[in-house]
Amino acid sequence: MHKLFLFVLLPAVLGACAAIQPESPESVVAERAQQRIDALMARDYEGAYAFTTPGYRTTEGVIKYTSRWAGAGNWVSASVIEVRCGDGELVQKCEALVEIIYDDPRFDPFPTTLGEDWLLIDGKWYLYQNIGE
């Protein structure tokens, strides 16, 4: 019975462990960027604000952030279309490209692309925002 375990179950267990790999920076950033823009579209500005870097949050409050993104209320849809990260093993910065379908009362809905920089800080990805813009 002991030998049966070694020959049958042990390879299956080891194979399952080998199949579990950490997510790529691109997939993590894509997921976080989509969560943030989903929050903006839902007008959950505090939820979207939580994705900004800790440094940004120490200098700019949620009210300033909300005024920056108030136009998100005119978005018909928004989705991450691509994420590009630096080469090498220690990726610290990625760019997420977001396609936004914007509705303006003067025009038909039209698409635009927004580039976002995401930074790895203490093991977690955050949106970089310029302070004061």
N, C-alpha and C positions, 0 to 999 in steps of 0.2 A: 504494500500500500504506500509506503514511504517513497519507493522508487517511482511509483505511478505519479505521485505529486511532482517529483523532480522532472520527469520527462514530459508530462502533459500540462500541468497547471503553471509551473514556474516560467516556462517560455512565454506563455500567454500573459502572465502578470508583467514580466519584464518588457514585453512588446508594447503593452498598454502604457507603461511608464515612459517608454521611449517616444511614443506618439504624442505625448503631452509636451508641447513646446510653448514657450512664452509668446505672447502676441507680438507682432512686429510693431515698431513705432508708428508706421503708417496706419495700421488698423486701429491702434489706440487713439491716435490723433483724429482720425476720421470719425470714430464713435463719439469722442468728446466734442468735436466741432459740431457734429450733427445735433447732439443733445443741447448745446448752447443755442444754436439757431432755432431749434424747436422751441426752446424756452422764450426766445425773443418773439417768435411768431405768436406764442400764447400770451404775450405781454407779461411774462414772468421775469421781470427785469432783475429782481434779486437772485433768482435762480441762474440767470445768464451771467450776472456779475460774479458769481462764485467761481466761474471758470477763468477769471482774470488772474494774473500773477499776484502773489501775496504783496509784492512791492507796490503794485498799482493800487491794491485795496487799502494800503496804509496811507496813501496820499490823495486818492480820489474816492469820494463816497458814492453810494448807489444812486443818489439823485443826479449827480453829474453824469454817471454812466447811463442812466435812463434817458437823459436829455440827448445824449449822443446817439442813442439807438431808437428814439421815438418813431422814426420813419419806418421801422420794421412793421408797424401796423399796416403799411401799404403793400407789404409783400404778399403775393398770391401763393408762392411756394419758394422754398429754399432747400438746396441739398448740396452736400459735399460731393464734388465731382472728381477730385483728385487730391492726393496728398504726396508731397515730395519731401524727402528727408535727406540730410547730409549723408555722405558716404562714410564708411568706417564703422567700427564696432561701437564707438561711444557717441551715438547720435544725440545731440543736445538741442537741435532746432529743426523744425519741420514747417513747411508752408502748406496750408490747406486752401484749395480753391473751391469757392462756394458759388454756385449758380443761383441767382435770385431772379424770380419773375416778379417784377415790380408793376404795380397798378397805379397809374396816375390818371386822375379824372380827365385830363386834357388829351390823353393818348390811349391807344390800345395797350394792354399789358405788354411789357417788353422785358427781355432777359438782360442781365448784367452779371459780370463776374467780379467777385470780391476775393482778394488774396489776404490771408490771415497768417501771421507768424505765431507759432506755438513753441514754447520753451519747456525743456525738461528741468524741473526744479525739485530737488529732494525726492526723486523717483516718480514724480507726477507731472503730467502735461498741463500747461496753462496757456491761455491766450495772452499774447503780449499786446498791450495797448499803450500808445504814446500818451504821456501825461499832459493834460492841458488842452488836448484837441477836442 
